[in-house]
């Protein structure tokens, strides 16, 4: 980004930066891991902050609670520009060493604590939620005042601050209620769509559950749908907490546990990097072809003919890959994917879980009707999230199915103009909300306000805590429909 970051080491220094922003008329925003769309994170010529000097972790033994400063990463961030992120100083590693855990994680754990909360990020479970474990939130508001809010002490500010997009103030610390550490056992299978042991597009039956039922009944799950003609494969990842009877001679006992890690990419010469390099070369070749025309004499028709077998090479139908591992290593199943080799952009639609069957059937018909212009060469991710108590969470008040459309990050053009609108329009009447850290339509304020019951209450608290609009960039003004 070419930005110059400010690095406060205390809430007092955060307050001083906010005072500077007010005095100079600049906006102030905080960067976590940079996993959200850039416009949602940064200012334009304002004060861009990193909390890499605010990473402390403290344990409250009697309450089984952990208080962690907002700049602490959940796990290792391999792209941390400050160069301070390590496995050992990450929250999840420290929790596990302490014998504690959180009951769920996201698909990656590069994020900072503050960034993960601010956008309403979550994992793939309707049985567990990191948001349920939040006990207290500390933030510095737009006047430089420090607040520590709980559900009991100030329920409205607490419910607004749990997912705030950084618009109420700078979150400086969060307190979580922890659970005892645990292990996860699971498997992943890749099958033709029609052979998947889940009724992906229908109501299901006893021997073949509907997708909605599968997502409700499976403790942790994630599906990757490759819908291209000639491919049409589904990758189903599922896991659950290990029980005493799951320990075998192969896993070792609870005391002599032998990890078997999940492998998202096939190992070549003992590393998954060559497989990611091949995938990167494949998608960059498509990008080059789209930008420059025929590549090495390959015509458009030839490229289309080659796409299906090439994708099938990478997404091979196979029997289950079994894994068993510690919670913080097993649940982030996408953590090994390289943002440098396989940069990926997203729009993520959170629909009521009861709309799963209708949404999947519409997507299937849309893909079949429009072909490559709808499917592209990439995947569609499907997982679920438990309902949230936080007003601006896309899961507020209801369990949701999340449909995440992928776009190769090196592609030319803006997917919000050329690719994502077809899906926003296709599912618009199914009452979806959108992940705040991913691509939003330009006209989002025109309809999102009707989908969040406490929208107006959030905006009122936002104005109270930030009357001078220090944190309100033009991007957020536009997407929330806030007039000058």
N, C-alpha and C positions, 0 to 999 in steps of 0.2 A: 504493500500500500504506500510505501514511502512516507509514513507518518512519523511524527516525533511524539513519543508517548511521555506522559508524566507518571511518576511512580511513587505515590504517597505510601508512607509506612505506618500511618495511624489515622484514626478518625479525625483527629485535629487537623492533620494535613489534608484530608479529604475536604473538610469544612473550609480550609483556606483556599483550595482550588475552586470550590463552588463560589466563594466570595469573589475570587478573581474573575470567574466567568460572569457573574452579575455586574461587576464593576466595568468590564470591558465589552459587555453585550454579546459574549460568545456562548455557544452551546457546549455542554459537557456530556460526554458519553464514556462508558466503560467497556473495554474489550475483555472478553473472557478467553476462549480458545480460538475465536474467529470462525467458528463452525456455522454461524448464521450467514445470511446474505449480507454483503458488505454494507449496503445502504442502511440496513437495520442497525448496524453496529456503530459506525463512525460518524463524526461530524464532518463538515466541510470547512476546514480552516479554523475549527474550534479547539477545544481542549480534549484530547483523547487520552484516556487513562488506562493503565494496567495496574492491577492489584497484586503484582508478583512479590511485593514486600509485605503482604498481608495474607499469610498462609498458615497461621498458627492453628493447632489442634489441641483441645483440652478435654479431658474425660471426667465425667461426674459418675463415680462408681455406684453410689447408692441408688441413683435415679436411672442408671444405665443409659445416660445421655452423653452425646458428644457435641461440643460447640466448636465450629470450624470457621475460620475467616474465609471470606468470599473468594479470595484469590487462589485458594488451594485447589489444585486439580483433583478430580475424582480418581484418575489414574495417570499414567505417564502421557504427557503431550509431546509427541516426537517433533512437532513443528513450533514449539514454544519459542517466540522470538527473543524472550529474555534469557533463555538458556538455563533456567533455574528448575524446571520440572524434572523430577526423577520418580522412579517407582517408589523409592523409599520415603519421599516426602508427600506422596499422594494420600488422599483421605482413605481410600479403600484398603491400601496396603496397611496403613496404620491401624485401621479398624480390625482387620483380620489378625494382625499381630497381637492385638489386644483381646482376641477371642470374641469380637463383636462383628456385626454385619448390618447392612440395610437389606430389606427383603427383595429388592429388585434393583436393576441398573438399566441404563440405556444400552443400545446396541453398540455404542462406542463409549469410552470413558475418558476422552481427551479433555472434556469440558472442565471449566472451573465450577465450583459450587454455585457462585452467583450467576454465571451464565446459564447453567442447567436449569435453575429455578426460574430465571427471568422470562424464558420463552415457553415455559410449561412443558419441557422435554420429559420423556418417560420411556419406560421399557415396553415389553410385549407381554403384559399380564393383566387380567381382570381380577386376579385374586390378591395381588400385592401392588403397593404404590409407594414410591419414595415420598410423594406429597403427604401421605397419611402420617408419615413419621416426623414431620416438621412440628417442633414445639414452640420455637421462638425465632423471630427475624429481627435483626438490627439493621437500621438504615439511617443515612444522613440525608435529610430532605433538602429542598431547594433554597431554604433559608440558612442552611448549615447546622440545623438542630438534629441531635441524635435521638432516635426512637428505638425502643425495644418493645416489640408488640407480640402478644400471644393471643390465642383464641379467646381466652378468658378476660384478659386485661383490656383489649381493644379489638373486638371481633371484626368490625368493618375494615379497619386499616389492615389487620392481619389477612383477611380474605382478599383484599385488594393487592396486598404486597406479595402474596405467594406466587403470582404470575403477573409481573408489572412491566415487562419489556424495558426496565430501567427508567420508567417515566415518573415514578414517585420519588426517587432518590437513589443514592448509591447504596446498594446492599453491602454491608461490611461483614456480617457474620450470620450464621444460621445454627440453630440447635436442633439436633435430631434425636428421637427416641430410637435406640438400637435394639437388635435382636441377637441371639447367640449366633456365632458363625456357623455356617452349614456348607454342605457340598451339593453339587448338582450332577445328576446323571441324565443322559438323554441320547438322542440319535437324530440323524439327518438323512433323508432319502430324496432322490431325484427320480421322478417318474413322468411319463407322458401324462398330460392333464387328465385324460379320460381314465387313466389307471390309478389316479391318486385315491387312497382309501378314505377320502373325504368327499361328500357331495358338495362340490364347490359352487354350484349354480342352482341348487334346488333345496327342498325342505328337509332332505335327509331321511333316513330310515334306521332301524336299530343296528343293522350291520354296517352302515355307512353314514356316519353323522353328518349333519349339515355343517358348513363352515362356521356358522354362528355357534352351534353347539360345541364344536371342536375348540373354538377360541375360549368359550366359557369354561369348559371342563379341563383344559390343559393348563398346567400351572404357568409355564412360560412357552411361548410359541412365536415363530416368524415364518412367513412364506415368501418365496421369491418366484414370481410368475414371469416366464419367458413366453410371450404370446405370439411370436412371429410365425407366419405360415411356414410349415416344414420343421418347426421346432416344437412349439406348444408343450412346454415342460413346466413342471412345478417342483420347486425345492421346498421341502417341509422340514424345518428345524423345530424340535420340541425337547423340553427338559423339565425336570421336577427335582424337588429336594430329595436327597438320598435318605433312605430308611435303613434300619439295621439289617434287614434281609437283603439289601442290595450289595453288601460287602461280600466278596467272593475271593477265591484264590487269585483271580486275575486282578481285582482292584486292590487287594490287600485289606487288612482289617482297618478299623477306624484309627488305630494307633500306628499302623504300618502302611498307610494309604499310599498308593502309587498312582499319580495323576496320569490320565490319558487325555491330552488336550484335543479340543475340537480343531479341525483343520479346514478353514474356509477355502483355501486354495491348495491344489495338489503340490506336494513337495517334490522338487527336482534337485538332485544332488544335495538333499538335506535342507533345502530352503524354499520358501514360497515366493521369493522375489522373482525367479525366472518366469513363473506362471503369470505374475502380475505384469512383468515386462511384456510378455506375449499379448496379454489383454490390452495393455496400453498401446502397443504397436498396431493392433487390430483397429481400435477406435480412432487412433490418430490417422490411420490410412483412410478410414471412412471420412473423417473430417477433411483431410487433404483432397480426397476425390470430390467431395461436395463443393469445396472452394475452388478447385482448379480444373475440374472436368476429368476426362479419362486419365487413369493412372496406369502407365505401362501398357497402353492399348486396351485396357479393360473398359467395356462399355457399361452403360447403366444397367442394361439387361443382364450382362455378365456378372456385375457386382451383386445384383439381386439374387441371381442363381447361386452365387458363392456364399451369400450371407448365412443361409440356413445351415449348411454343413459346417461352416466355421463356428457358428454359435453352438451347434450341437457338440463340437469338439470340446468347447470349454464347459458346457453344461451337459455332462454325460449322465444318462440314466444309469443309476446304480442302486445296489442294495444299501441298507442303512449303514452309515458310519456311526459307530458308537463312541461315546466319550463320557468321562467322569472327571470332575475337577472341582477346585475350590470355587465358591460362589462368585467372587470378583474376577475370576479368570474365565469361567464358563459362560456367564450370562451376557457379557459384551461380545457377541458372536462376530461382529464386524470390526473388531478393534484392530485386526491385522491389516485391513485394507489401507493401502497407501494413498493419502491425499495427493501426493506428487505424481504417482504413476497412474492412478485411476481417479482423478478429480471428478466429483459428482455433485450435481446440483439437483434440488428437489422442489416439488410442491407437494404438500402432505395434507390430505383431506381427512378430517375426523368426522365420521358419520355415526348416528345412533347405531348401536350394535344390531338392533332389530332390523336395520335396513341392509344388512350384509347380503342376503340373497338377491335382492333387487339390484344393488350396486354391482355385484359380480356379474349378473346376467346382462346388464346394460354394457358393461365393459367388454365382455366376451363378444356380444353382437357388434359393438363398435369396432373392435379390432378386426373382426371377420369382414365387415363391410368396407372399411377404409384401408385395410392392409398396412403397408409399411409406413404411410404417413401418420398412422395412429400408433402403431407399435414401436416405431423406431427400432434401433438395433440393441436396445438396452432393456432392463427389467422393470417390473412393477413390484413393489414390496407391500406386503399385507401383514398387519399385526394388530393387536388390540390393547386397550388401556382402560383401567378401572376409572370410574367416575371420580371427579375432583370436587373439593369444597371451595376452591379458589375461583373467584368470579370470572377472571379472564382466561382460565384454562379452557382449551377447546373441548375438554372432557367435563366441563362444569355440569354437575347434576346428572350425569348419565354415563354409562359404559359406552365405549366407542370402538368401532373398527377403523383403522387408519390405513389409507391407501396412498402410497408414496410413489409418485411417478419420477423416474430417474432421467437425467440429462447429462451427457458427457460434458464435463466442465470446459474442455478445450474447444468445443464446437464454437463456430462463429454465430453471432446473432444472439437475440434475447429470447429464451424459452417462454418468458411471460407474454411475449407477443406472437411467437410462431408455433408453439407446441402446447403449452399448458391450457390455453383458453378452451380447447375442445373438451377437456375433462371438467373444467369448471362449469361449462354450460351443460354437459351431459348429465351431471349429477346435481345440478343446482337445486332442484325441487326436493332433494332428499335431506335437506336441513344440515348440510355439512358446515363445519367450522374449519379454519386453517391454522396449521402450525405457524406461530408468529415469527419463528426464526428462518422460515423458508419462503419461497416465492409467493407473493400475494398479487391478485389482480389489481390493476390501477384503480378500479372502481369499487374496491372492497368496502369502503365506508358506506356505500349505498345500501348494502344488504347485511353486512356483518352485525351492524347495530341491532338488527331485529332478531339475531340469533343468540345473543347473550342477555339473559334476563336482568343482570345487574350492570349493564353497559353504562347507563347514565350515572349510577352510583359510583362506579369506578372513575368516570371523568370528573365527578364532583370532588372526590378525594384527591384526585390528581391535581386539580387546581388549588386545593387547600394546601397540599404539601409542596407544590412548586408554583407559587403564584406568579413568579417572573419567567416561568417556562424555560428554565435553564436546560432541562433535559429533553425538551420537545423540538427535535429537528424537523425539517420540512418533510422528510420521509414519513415520520410518524404523524405529523399534522395532517398530511394527505390521507393516510390509511385509516386514521381514526375520525376523519371528517371534522377536525377542529378548525374553526375559522380564526383568522388573524385577530 
